[in-house]
Amino acid sequence: MSSCVELKRQREKETVSLMIGLYCRKKHHTNGSLCEECQALNDYAIMRSDKCPFMESKTFCSNCRVHCYKPDMRERIREVMRFSGPRMIFHHPVMAVRHVIESKKEKKRLEKEGQK
């Protein structure tokens, strides 16, 4: 597997871990470590990223045609993303801006594919 794909995978894992950490700190009032529930979600998200066969071509899990998360974990990660996403600009601004740029590029790419 190419180093580009591995870098992308590592970045995705780092991002999801930061978002879960932010969620846990704000919602569960933890300091420095995740509560048991959030740690389980983080471990699950990292495992799913490690096993993702579409890493080379996808941008974000939400855009993937195959949703590999179990329904309960998918709902939990959605809740984390809805909460943490808007707050990332204050806590991790570079990562947040990169995400917006990649989202816009992906939206244009998907629109082009839809026109073909």
TABELZI-V617235 format. One record per run of one state. SS is the DSSP state (alpha for helix, beta for strand, coil for the rest). FROM is the first residue (numbers start at 1). LEN is the number of residues. If there is no record, write none. Layout:
((SS | FROM | LEN) (SS | FROM | LEN))
//
This chain:
((coil | 1 | 2) (alpha | 3 | 25) (coil | 28 | 8) (alpha | 36 | 16) (coil | 52 | 9) (alpha | 61 | 3) (coil | 64 | 7) (alpha | 71 | 21) (coil | 92 | 1) (alpha | 93 | 23) (coil | 116 | 1))
//
